[in-house]
Amino acid sequence: MEDLNKANSHIVKILSVEDVTHNVKRFTVEKPLGYKFIPGQATDISINKPGLETTVGPFTFTSLNQSEYLEFTIKIYKEHDGLTSKLSLLNPMDELIVHDVFGTIRYKGPGVFIAGGAGITPFLAILRQLKLENSLSGNKLLFANHNEDDVINKAELKYILGNNYLDVLKAPLNPENRSKTIDKALLKAYIGDQNTWYYICGPDAFTAAMVDHLQNLEVLRTKIVIEE
Ligand SMILES: Cc1cc2nc3c(=O)[nH]c(=O)nc-3n(C[C@H](O)[C@H](O)[C@H](O)COP(=O)(O)OP(=O)(O)OC[C@H]3O[C@@H](n4cnc5c(N)ncnc54)[C@H](O)[C@@H]3O)c2cc1C
């Protein structure tokens, strides 16, 4: 069979668009025949409309490889004149172009997942796969967001991880929730033994700060997994 992952691009129809939060949408799209990826990987996406085909942005598969469809969970930046504001205007039957599969975030063993906002997407795929394989033991998630309304797929993540899910809200709307950030003191409580992996995904500044905190807590750089 032809290795389609080596081909440059595939035109796929959007099957559904749903709101996940006030600024995050879930796109379910056709999956090209033979297209393969592992949880945590991503592809470049563009819109198959005149003038937009060459504007690409990277997005992570939140569906699993065995699914019949591809799913993307995308934070929309309405204020940027960029790809995501154009994606937000699309409807079922519109077409996307998906490109080669890439990405360095992949599951290596039990550990602490540290996500900031839309940085949850590779972990959503990895945790869904681990749940399916009944292999969640030893994994924890620290999920940083601005407030309750920004949390992506909270009910599902809480269902998957139970008490190993921690919401970290900077500016909670509910006065009963304390303002928190993922800092060195919080991370200290989650440092495991030498075999523990630390998976980080979020805005560049968030990732850099987390790597810094972990290294200050004497975690080896080789045990830290980031997109690079
Ligand atoms: C490997 C990888 C996987 C990713 N997976 C996902 C995912 O699954 N889901 C997800 O939501 N995101 C994901 N991202 C991030 C995502 O690719 C970007 O957030 C997205 O491309 C930004 O789109 P945009 O519409 O803001 O365009 P941008 O390219 O960021 O910006 C477009 C234009 O907007 C203007 N602009 C930029 N910043 C501002 C600002 N602050 N105010 C006003 N204008 C501004 C600039 O002039 C720019 O030309 C991933 C990133 C990587 C690297």
The ligand as a Tripos MOL2 file, in Angstrom:
@<TRIPOS>MOLECULE
LIG
   53    58     1     0     0
SMALL
NO_CHARGES

@<TRIPOS>ATOM
      1 C1          3.0230   21.0780   17.1500 C.3       1 LIG1
      2 C2          1.9140   22.0320   17.4990 C.ar      1 LIG1
      3 C3          0.6400   21.5400   17.7220 C.ar      1 LIG1
      4 C4         -0.4190   22.4120   18.0450 C.ar      1 LIG1
      5 N1         -1.6600   21.8940   18.2850 N.ar      1 LIG1
      6 C5         -2.6710   22.7190   18.6210 C.ar      1 LIG1
      7 C6         -3.9780   22.1990   18.8820 C.ar      1 LIG1
      8 O1         -4.2250   20.9930   18.8140 O.2       1 LIG1
      9 N2         -4.9490   23.0860   19.2130 N.ar      1 LIG1
     10 C7         -4.7150   24.4380   19.2940 C.ar      1 LIG1
     11 O2         -5.6400   25.1840   19.6180 O.2       1 LIG1
     12 N3         -3.4910   24.9540   19.0430 N.ar      1 LIG1
     13 C8         -2.4770   24.1430   18.6950 C.ar      1 LIG1
     14 N4         -1.2470   24.6690   18.4170 N.ar      1 LIG1
     15 C9         -1.0850   26.1300   18.3760 C.3       1 LIG1
     16 C10        -1.6560   26.6780   17.0840 C.3       1 LIG1
     17 O3         -0.9560   26.1800   15.9760 O.3       1 LIG1
     18 C11        -1.6370   28.2200   17.0980 C.3       1 LIG1
     19 O4         -2.2790   28.6810   18.2260 O.3       1 LIG1
     20 C12        -2.3750   28.7460   15.9250 C.3       1 LIG1
     21 O5         -1.7190   28.4320   14.7310 O.3       1 LIG1
     22 C13        -2.5020   30.2350   16.0590 C.3       1 LIG1
     23 O6         -3.3870   30.6270   15.0690 O.3       1 LIG1
     24 P1         -3.7650   32.1300   14.8310 P.3       1 LIG1
     25 O7         -5.0530   32.1380   14.1170 O.co2     1 LIG1
     26 O8         -3.6990   32.9370   16.0750 O.co2     1 LIG1
     27 O9         -2.6080   32.6030   13.8920 O.3       1 LIG1
     28 P2         -1.1720   33.2010   14.2430 P.3       1 LIG1
     29 O10        -0.3130   32.6630   13.1590 O.co2     1 LIG1
     30 O11        -0.7060   33.0630   15.6400 O.co2     1 LIG1
     31 O12        -1.3980   34.7190   14.0500 O.3       1 LIG1
     32 C14        -1.8660   35.2290   12.8270 C.3       1 LIG1
     33 C15        -1.6720   36.7370   12.7890 C.3       1 LIG1
     34 O13        -2.2860   37.3290   13.9480 O.3       1 LIG1
     35 C16        -1.4990   38.3890   14.4170 C.3       1 LIG1
     36 N5         -1.3260   38.2430   15.8690 N.ar      1 LIG1
     37 C17        -0.5080   37.3900   16.5190 C.ar      1 LIG1
     38 N6         -0.6130   37.5620   17.8520 N.ar      1 LIG1
     39 C18        -1.5200   38.5630   18.0230 C.ar      1 LIG1
     40 C19        -2.0670   39.1820   19.1660 C.ar      1 LIG1
     41 N7         -1.7060   38.8480   20.3980 N.pl3     1 LIG1
     42 N8         -3.0080   40.1570   18.9690 N.ar      1 LIG1
     43 C20        -3.3960   40.5040   17.7230 C.ar      1 LIG1
     44 N9         -2.8980   39.9430   16.6040 N.ar      1 LIG1
     45 C21        -1.9720   38.9870   16.7560 C.ar      1 LIG1
     46 C22        -0.1430   38.3000   13.7190 C.3       1 LIG1
     47 O14         0.0240   39.4680   12.9610 O.3       1 LIG1
     48 C23        -0.2120   37.0980   12.8380 C.3       1 LIG1
     49 O15         0.1990   37.3820   11.5240 O.3       1 LIG1
     50 C24        -0.1820   23.8160   18.1110 C.ar      1 LIG1
     51 C25         1.1060   24.3080   17.8930 C.ar      1 LIG1
     52 C26         2.1430   23.4310   17.5850 C.ar      1 LIG1
     53 C27         3.5260   23.9930   17.3470 C.3       1 LIG1
@<TRIPOS>BOND
     1     1     2 1
     2     2     3 ar
     3     2    52 ar
     4     3     4 ar
     5     4     5 ar
     6     4    50 ar
     7     5     6 ar
     8     6     7 ar
     9     6    13 1
    10     7     8 2
    11     7     9 ar
    12     9    10 ar
    13    10    11 2
    14    10    12 ar
    15    12    13 ar
    16    13    14 ar
    17    14    15 1
    18    14    50 ar
    19    15    16 1
    20    16    17 1
    21    16    18 1
    22    18    19 1
    23    18    20 1
    24    20    21 1
    25    20    22 1
    26    22    23 1
    27    23    24 1
    28    24    25 2
    29    24    26 1
    30    24    27 1
    31    27    28 1
    32    28    29 2
    33    28    30 1
    34    28    31 1
    35    31    32 1
    36    32    33 1
    37    33    34 1
    38    33    48 1
    39    34    35 1
    40    35    36 1
    41    35    46 1
    42    36    37 ar
    43    36    45 ar
    44    37    38 ar
    45    38    39 ar
    46    39    40 ar
    47    39    45 ar
    48    40    41 1
    49    40    42 ar
    50    42    43 ar
    51    43    44 ar
    52    44    45 ar
    53    46    47 1
    54    46    48 1
    55    48    49 1
    56    50    51 ar
    57    51    52 ar
    58    52    53 1
@<TRIPOS>SUBSTRUCTURE
     1 LIG1         1 GROUP 0 **** ****
